[in-house]
């Protein structure tokens, strides 16, 4: 069941599916599985998010990485960027690690982490397609926790479907960050960019 993708241990049995895709000028092949978000395809929200991102540099976090779509594609496009990929779902993390190796992405690693539990240091970019079905408390903790994990000048990028709460999420982020704005709207998805702590202005 799709609801299992934000669980630590998916209850469904493994049914691997491999596929190839192209996005942001990069072609990659992936192994996906049951119990992990968007089995067998690159979901539209992630594609919209990736296409809206500016060029990356420094250190980046793929939060809620799933089977590794964001991290692998960005790692291939920007091989000098140091990438950390994190997800609570142990099956997803194993797949993300396998897909990094499958695509020759060397400057990246995947870790099991309940939101920021096992995430160390600060980042120039935090990128997430949050697990909406995990509930508002979980996804807002992702937005809130990013503030203290951004380097000076660092930015958070979030994609949310409009009818799944993008307007209210934007208002929440505008209370947290010095700048929070929509940088792309496509196919019902909003990509929101956040920068700086509210108290800094």
N, C-alpha and C positions, 0 to 999 in steps of 0.2 A: 504493500500500500504506500502511496506517496507520502502519507503523514509520517512515515518512519524516517524520512531523510534527515530530520533534525534530532533523532534519537542516537544515543551512544552506540547501541548495538541493534542494528536493524533485525526485526523478527522474521522477515521473509528469507527464504533460501536464496542463495546466490544464483543468478542467471546472467552471466556476462554477455555484453553486446559491444562490439567494436564498430567504430565508424571514423570517417575522415571529414574534416571541415576546413573552410578557409574564412578568415576574418582579419581585419586590419592589415591586409597584405601578407598574411602568414598562413601557411597550410600546416595542419597538424593532424595526427591520428591519435585516437583515444580508445581506451577500454572503459566502459561504464558498466553498471550493474543494477539489479533490483535493490530497493532500499536506499537509493541515492538519487538526489534531485536530477531531473531531466535525463533519464536513461536513454541512451542511443541518439541524442541530438543536442546541438547547441541551442539552448532556449533563447527566445527572442529578446527577453530582458537583458540577458548577458551580452548579446550581440549589440544591442543599443548602447549599453554601458561602455563596452570596449571601444566602439566607434566614436564615442563622445570624449574619451580621455585625451588630455594633452600629452606631449612626449614625456616619458618618465626618465628619472635620474635618481641616483642615490640608493635609498632603501625603501622597499615597498612591501605592504602586507595585503595579502588576499584573504580577507576574513570571511569564513563560511565558504571555504574553497570548493567543497564538493569533490567531484572527481578531477578537478584541476583545470577547467577551461580557461579561466582568467589567468592564472599563474603561468600555465604552459604557453599560451599565446603571447602574453606579455614578455615572458622569459625568452621566447624565440625572437621577438621583435626588438627587445632591448637586452641583449646578453650581458651588458655591463651592470645592469641593475641587480642589486642583491634582493632576492625575493624570499619572503616567508609566507607559507600557506598554512592556514589553520582551520580546523573543523572539529566539531564534537563527535562526528560520526566516524567510528574507527574504520569502517569499510571504505568510506570516502577518502580518508587519509591514505590508506593503503593504495587505493587507485590513483590518487594524486601523485604519490611517490613513483608508482609504476609508470604513469604517463609522463612525468618529468624525464625519466630514463628513456622511455620509448621515443621521445622527441629530442633527446640530446641536450636538454636544458640542465646546465651544470651549476649555475649560480643561484640555486633555489633549493629549499627543503620544505617538507610538509610535516606538521606536528598535530597531534591530538590536543585539542584545547576547547574547554567550555567557555566560549567567548574569548576573553583575554587571559584566561587562567595560566596558560603556558606560553604566553607571548611576552618576550623580553625586549627592552629597548624602545627607541622611538623611530618614526618613519617619515619619509618625505611624502609618501602617498599611502593612504589606506583605501582599498577598493572593496566594495561589497555589494552583492545581490542578496539581501538579507532573507532569512527563512520566514516569510510572512506567516505561515501556518504555525510557527512556534509561539506566536502571540506577541502582543504589543510590548509586554514587559521585557521579553528577550531582545527584540529588535531595537527597542529604545536604549537598552543597556549597551548595545553595540555602538549606537550613535554617541551616547554619553561618554563611554570609555575611550573613544577615539581622541577626545580633546587632549587628554594628558599623554597620549602616545604619538602625537604629531610633533615632528621637529619644528623649530621656528620656520615659518613660511610653508610648513607642510599642509597638505590638503586631503580631505575626506571626500570620496565619491561614492554615492549611493544611487541605486536604481530601484524605483518602486512604481508599480502600476497605479495610475490615478485612482481607479475605483477600489484599490486595496489600501488606500490611506495616504497617498503621496501629499495631498494638500496639508493634512494635519501633521504629518512627519516634517514637512518643510517648516511649518510654524514652530514646532518643537525645536528644530535645529537652529532656527533664527533666535531662539531664546538662549542657546548655548554658545553660538559662534559669532565672532565679529562680522563674518560674512557667510550667508547661506543663500544660494540662488539656484534656480533651475537653468542648466546650460544646454539641455536637449529635451525635446518632447517628440516622441515617435511611437506610433502604433499603441497608444494608450500608456506608454511608459514615460516617466519623468526621470532624468538624471540630475541629481542635486550635488552641487559642489560646496563644501564648507571649509572655512579657513579662519584660524585665530580664535582665541577665547573671548567670550563676550566681555569679561571684566577687563580685557586689555584695551578696550576702546574708551 
